[in-house]
Amino acid sequence: MKKEFQVIGWREWIGLPDLNVKKIKVKVDSGARTSSLHAFNVNIFKKGKHQYVNFFIHPEQKTNKGELECEAKVLEFRKVKSSNGQTELRPVIETNIRLMDQIWSVELTLTNRDEMGFRMLLGREAIRKRFLIDTGKSFYDKSFSKKKVKKKIIKKD
């Protein structure tokens, strides 16, 4: 029996509940193995036997408003080659993601994405065996859409 996959667009709104991010616009990038989150003021520290990372994010695209401070356990450090060909050693964290009607755990690398169009890339490992990508459409997950407020029209007699 063949599994039916949900369809997502080339860009979507997702939630990162463990990081208190209600919604962030992501580019779905099947060319990227690992997902990547824009982070700045990244500080690695020890807590007991484990390394942790404290960092800040701007979940809103094209603005520095809405700065959030986050903390997570570091899984490892990974060498990642970016789209411009530069190799960078990045901290990797694990966190939950919400998309469509699913919540699951993903690995995210943390890097400065100020120069990029999206604050986050959702890589192929995160969506493997869960979704198919419709490269011609966006925002299939309607749970993030703004609710339309109906204006009450009052007729004057």
C-alpha positions as CSV (number, residue, x, y, z in Angstrom):
1,M,0.0,0.0,0.0
2,K,1.4,3.3,-1.1
3,K,1.5,6.2,1.5
4,E,-0.2,9.4,0.5
5,F,1.9,12.5,1.1
6,Q,0.5,16.0,1.8
7,V,1.5,18.7,-0.6
8,I,3.3,21.8,0.4
9,G,4.4,24.8,-1.7
10,W,7.9,26.1,-2.4
11,R,7.4,28.5,0.6
12,E,5.3,28.0,3.6
13,W,4.5,29.4,7.1
14,I,5.6,27.1,9.9
15,G,5.7,27.2,13.7
16,L,8.6,26.4,16.0
17,P,6.8,25.8,19.3
18,D,9.9,24.9,21.3
19,L,11.5,28.2,20.4
20,N,8.2,30.2,21.0
21,V,8.0,31.1,17.3
22,K,4.3,31.2,16.3
23,K,5.1,31.5,12.6
24,I,8.0,32.0,10.4
25,K,8.1,32.1,6.6
26,V,10.4,29.4,5.2
27,K,11.7,28.5,1.8
28,V,11.3,24.8,1.1
29,D,14.6,23.8,-0.4
30,S,15.0,20.2,-1.6
31,G,18.5,21.1,-2.6
32,A,19.6,21.7,1.0
33,R,20.1,18.6,3.1
34,T,19.7,20.2,6.5
35,S,17.3,23.0,7.5
36,S,18.8,26.3,8.5
37,L,17.6,29.1,10.8
38,H,18.7,32.7,10.9
39,A,20.5,33.3,14.2
40,F,22.6,36.1,15.5
41,N,24.5,36.8,18.7
42,V,25.2,33.1,19.0
43,N,26.8,32.1,22.3
44,I,27.9,28.6,23.0
45,F,28.2,27.6,26.7
46,K,28.3,24.5,29.0
47,K,25.5,23.4,31.2
48,G,26.7,20.3,33.2
49,K,28.2,17.9,30.7
50,H,26.4,19.3,27.6
51,Q,27.0,22.3,25.3
52,Y,24.1,24.7,24.8
53,V,23.6,27.6,22.5
54,N,21.9,30.9,23.3
55,F,20.9,32.9,20.2
56,F,18.5,35.6,18.9
57,I,16.2,35.4,15.9
58,H,14.1,37.8,13.9
59,P,11.1,35.7,12.8
60,E,9.7,38.4,10.6
61,Q,11.2,38.6,7.1
62,K,12.8,41.9,6.0
63,T,12.7,43.5,9.4
64,N,14.6,43.4,12.7
65,K,11.4,43.8,14.7
66,G,10.2,41.0,17.0
67,E,13.5,39.9,18.3
68,L,13.3,36.6,20.2
69,E,16.0,35.1,22.5
70,C,16.3,31.3,22.3
71,E,18.3,28.5,24.0
72,A,18.8,24.9,22.9
73,K,21.1,22.0,23.5
74,V,23.8,21.6,20.8
75,L,23.6,18.2,19.1
76,E,26.9,18.7,17.2
77,F,28.8,21.1,15.0
78,R,28.5,20.5,11.3
79,K,30.5,21.8,8.3
80,V,27.9,23.2,5.8
81,K,28.7,24.6,2.3
82,S,26.4,27.5,1.7
83,S,24.8,28.5,-1.7
84,N,27.7,30.9,-2.3
85,G,30.2,28.1,-1.9
86,Q,31.6,29.1,1.5
87,T,32.1,26.3,4.1
88,E,31.0,27.2,7.7
89,L,31.1,25.2,11.0
90,R,27.6,25.6,12.4
91,P,25.9,24.5,15.6
92,V,23.1,22.0,15.1
93,I,20.0,21.9,17.4
94,E,17.0,19.8,17.4
95,T,13.5,21.3,17.8
96,N,9.9,20.6,17.0
97,I,8.3,22.1,13.8
98,R,4.6,22.5,13.0
99,L,3.4,22.4,9.4
100,M,0.0,21.4,8.1
101,D,-1.5,19.1,10.8
102,Q,1.9,17.6,11.8
103,I,4.4,18.3,14.6
104,W,7.8,16.5,14.4
105,S,11.4,17.0,15.4
106,V,14.0,18.4,13.0
107,E,17.6,19.3,13.0
108,L,18.4,23.0,12.4
109,T,21.8,24.6,11.7
110,L,22.1,28.1,13.1
111,T,23.7,30.8,10.8
112,N,23.4,34.5,10.0
113,R,20.9,34.7,7.0
114,D,20.7,38.5,7.0
115,E,21.6,38.6,3.3
116,M,19.2,35.9,2.3
117,G,15.5,36.3,1.3
118,F,14.2,33.9,3.9
119,R,14.9,33.6,7.7
120,M,14.7,29.9,7.4
121,L,15.3,27.1,4.9
122,L,13.4,23.9,5.3
123,G,15.7,21.2,3.9
124,R,14.9,17.8,2.4
125,E,15.7,15.8,5.5
126,A,13.0,17.6,7.4
127,I,10.3,16.9,4.8
128,R,11.4,13.4,3.6
129,K,8.6,10.8,3.8
130,R,6.1,13.5,4.9
131,F,5.5,15.9,2.0
132,L,5.6,16.5,-1.8
133,I,6.6,19.9,-3.0
134,D,4.5,21.8,-5.5
135,T,7.1,24.1,-6.9
136,G,4.5,26.4,-8.6
137,K,2.5,27.2,-5.5
138,S,2.9,28.6,-2.0
139,F,1.3,28.5,1.4
140,Y,-0.8,25.3,1.3
141,D,-1.1,25.4,5.1
142,K,-4.1,27.6,5.6
143,S,-3.9,27.4,9.4
144,F,-1.5,30.3,9.4
145,S,-3.6,32.6,7.1
146,K,-5.1,35.7,8.5
147,K,-8.7,35.4,9.3
148,K,-10.8,37.8,7.2
149,V,-12.8,40.1,9.3
150,K,-16.2,40.7,7.9
151,K,-17.2,44.3,8.1
152,K,-20.7,45.0,9.1
153,I,-22.4,47.2,6.6
154,I,-24.9,49.5,8.0
155,K,-27.4,51.0,5.6
156,K,-28.6,54.5,6.3
157,D,-32.2,55.0,5.3
